[in-house]
Every structure is written in C-alpha cells, then in structure tokens.
Amino acid sequence: MTSSLFTAERLLFTPATPDPDAIPTIFAFPNEYSVGITSLGYQVVWATLAMRSDVSLSRLFTDTHEQLPRSPELLGFSMSWELDYVNILTLLETLEIPIRANFRDDHHPIVFGGGPVLTANPEPFAAFFDVILLGDGENLVGNFIDAYKEVRNASRQTQLQALAQVPGVYVPSLYEVEYHASDGFVKLVKPISSEIPAVVEKQTYRGNTLSASTVVTEKAAWENIYMVEVARSCPEMCRFCLASYLTLPFRTASVEGALIPAIEKGLSVTNRLGLLGASVTQHPEFEALLDYISQAKYDDVRLSIASVRTNTVTVQLAKTLAKRDTRSLTIAIESGSEKLRRIINKKLHNDEIIQAAVNAKAGGLTGLKLYGMAGIPGEEPEDLEQTVAMMRSIKKAAPGLRLTLGCSTFVPKAHTPFQWFGVNPQAEKRLQFLQKQLKPQGIDFRPESYNWSIIQALLSRGDRRLSQLLELTRDYGDSLGSYRRAFKQLKGQIPDLDFYVHANWFTDMVLPWSHLLGPLPQSTLIKHLASAWDLKSQANSISPLKED
C-alpha cells in the first residue's frame, strides 16, 4: 500500500542525499495522502526540506508514511483545515509524543506547525505545538532550520528561546495570557521574559516567483494535476476575506520569468494544469498568459482556474477554458444586493454578474458556479430577496446555462475588519429561505452546513482556553452537539459558545491574537471597519463599539 502511493509520484525536484549527521525530521499532513499531496503549500515545504542535505526527511499522512526515524528531532505539521487538529493529536499519540507541549522533555522532538489555519489564529491549538511558523514558508522554513542547527545540542528550553528570536517563529509557551475572569475576555498577552519579542510578525515573501507543484501523481485528489500559483493575496480586499487581508500585499508571478518556465516544466510530465490564486484573472498580464496556454501544442491540456474575478469573464476566456476541457467557471458574488456588496467592499455590479454569465455561455461553457454568503453584517431580509431576483435575471439572460449558487454563512476571521462581528443567529433560516426560493427556479443551491460555520467561527476567534475543549470533543465526535456537550462540562472554566461565536466584540478589546501581527495594524482594520459602517445607515444597531 505504502510503496504504491509513493512510487506513483513524478518528482519535479531532486532530493538531496542527507549528510551523516542530518537532522532526522518528520513532515506530516494531518489527513490522507490523496488530500495532503494535493496541497501546494505542503508540496513546496516538503521539497524545500528534502533538497537540504542537512535534513533527513520522512513524510507522514494519516493513512501512510515513509520509513520514520526512530528518534526524530523535528516533527512538522502543515495545517490547511481546522478540524484536522483531531488527526494531529492522534498522530502525536501514535508516535508516543505527549499531545501537550508542556509535557514534552529533551527526548521528544520539537513539534512545529504552519499553514493558513495556524497563521490566521494559532491560539486554540497553541498548547499542542512547541513552535508555530507564521506566514509564507519560502524563507521562513529555511531560517527556522538554520536557527535550530545553532542550538541542536542545547536543552529544550534553550532551543525554544533561541528559536523565538527568528522573525515569524512563534513559541506559545514563552507567552502568558491573563484574563479578566476565567470565563471573561483576554486582559493581557505578554512574553514571560524581556528577551522574548513582545510581538511576532507574520512573514511575507515578496519575490516574483511564486509556488508551483513539486510532484505530480495520479493518486492525488486532483489526479495528475500540476499547479502554478499565478497570484498571491487579492487586490479587492473584501472586508471579511482572510485570503486577501492575511496575505497582503497582492503579488503576481512574472509571466516570462516564472510562469511560462514553470508551466513548461509541469506540462512535460502531465497534461492537466491548474492556475491558482484568490484572483487569478487580475494578474496584469493574464491575457498574455492565456495566449501562451492557447497555443496549438497545448491542445490536449486540461486547464482549471481556481477563482475568477466576475468582471474579467470575457467570451475569449470562456472559449479558451471550454477548449481546454473546462465546463464551468466559479465566481464569487457574495450577494445580489448592491448595498451589501458596498458594505463588504465587493466592487461589483449586478449587470457585470449577468454579463459574466452571458459571456460564459457565449464562449461555450455549460455551467456557472456562484459563491454567496448569508448573515453578512448589515444584511436585511430584503437583501436575500435581491439575491433571488438576481439569480432569476441571470437565468433569463443566459438560458440553458447550468447555474449553481454555493452559499456559506459569514464567519469572522482574525486580521480582517470584520473580525469583531459575530455569526448572525438568523443565518441558518436565511439559507433555508434561499433554498426554498431557488429550488423551484431550477437553480442548484448548495448551502454549506450552518453547524460547520459555527465550529469554524469558534476556532477562528478562539483563545488558548479552547485547548481543553478540543481534547474533550475528540472523544465525543466532531458534531456541533459534541462541542455543546464539552462547553457544558467546562462551564465556569471557559467562556460559553455564544461569547466566541455570536457576540459582537468591542474594537478596544485585547484580541486573543493581539500579539501576532498580520500585514495591517489593528488601527487600519478599525478604519476599514468604520468605512464599511458609514455605508450602513443604522450603524449603531449592530456595530462593534468601544466599551463605555
């Protein structure tokens, strides 16, 4: 079983031969191989480590692994999905490593983690990690390994204090948190000594060569796909959007210098190409890139594009995709209400959305998937009616085009201007309203589970006290009922579910992640929040305000 998964891999890099005294390291993805190997972030960090002769690397997934070292010194996890924490705890137990960092000693490996979930808000998971890498891995991973080599033979405490000096390396145990009450707000987060930096800053890679696949395999969830990151972050800056705010500034890879060489390399081993980025079509030279892929020599290439800015859907783009075996396009519209889109800074008009559908059909695509959201701060029932009306208009303007509306519930995310808002308790009813209205119209409505949104919100706004809860819910299962049961058991020791999920927080509160700096300071996020709220007439009704 193990060998067939790894032997199917076609590597696009050359692993180094480890030195005799190379650091025995395990790099894990806390999910199945087919899921983990499809993660571009995991692929790139794995290749970065595997190309170092001073590291002896083994990969670990929940269903398979390479031969593992008997005494690993470093154990890393790439975390892309919140609920994978359950698998992290299970893998630690399998390796006979205490799941809490404070129970580990000099004989245990340094357990480190990185990836989008931990960069956004590591606090709910902080108790399980010795070290968390915040931000882009390009330079950070190498700097972390170099710093570890300097203190490789020192005691665990000395190692952690030295690693905490590296920009972007966060050592949770070296920071203490005070609360107003055991079930109250955070009062203060401070380092345990003056030698430890008071704040840790997310690392931003600013090069013009972004990521590309380091392996192609038929065993990946996206079979045989070669992925190229065209752009990082998004210039739109929708007020709720983690993909934009956490990864600023918007960066694009050079077409001539980076993208074309990367694509040529990938298409020498496969004919399936994926262009990745939160806003791929906003690359300033996207037309040139499309022309390059449209060459006759690539006629057998299957092309997929992650997400497309609505007003960049041209007939030409649709034609190119249809010719390259793509049947549908995905666009994010958030809402059919012009007012709501202004509040969230979605610079888009209904006629542009309708035109995108018309162009998609004219270019030969058979389907259009739209992403919407319920429970956006400021949303009123009439805004949902406008979404229904807009979907009807699209259907009328592009008859025969298969329409899908995927819809999630608004979830507050750290480091965004909407981090102070709670989840709207009416959101579940609003998803049901959309379902009821759209189904008879022949529009495929796909709501994301409201209960899953509640858990997501809990983990995205959680603090360190949640580690007790996460250990309990493992045994109960991952349903919302399990979380409620665990909250009941911990009553009085931690705040309740509503505090984390539904409450609107004050803008002058100490946030659980206040000591972890994203790309924009808190003061700028508050300004962005204020400008969103200026667009809402009855601002005082649900705006997060300073405490009196």
Secondary structure, DSSP 8 states (H G I E B T S, - for coil): -HHHHHHT-EESS------TT-EEEEEE-SS-HHHHTT-HHHHHHHHHHHT-TTEEEEEE-SS-B----SS-SEEEEE--SGGGHHHHHHHHHHTT--SSGGG--TTS-EEEEESHHHHH--GGGGGG-SEEE-B-HHHHHHHHHHHHHHTTTS-HHHHHHHHTTSTTEE-GGGEEEEESSTTS-EEEEEESSTTS-SSEE-B----S---B-SEE-TTSSSTTEEEEE-EES-TT--TT-HHHHTT-S-EE--IIIIIHHHHHHHHTT-SEEEEE-TTGGGSTTHHHHHHHHTSGGGTT-EEEES---GGG--HHHHHHHHHTT--EEEEEEE-S-HHHHHHTT----HHHHHHHHHHHHHTT--EEEEEEEES-TT--HHHHHHHHHHHHHHHHHSTT-EEEEEEEE----TTSTTTT----TTHHHHHHHHHHHHGGGT-EEEE--HHHHHHHHHHHS--TTHHHHHHHHHHH-SSHHHHHHHHHHTBTTB--HHHHHT----TTS--TTTTEE-SS-HHHHHHHHHHHHHTSTTGGGT------
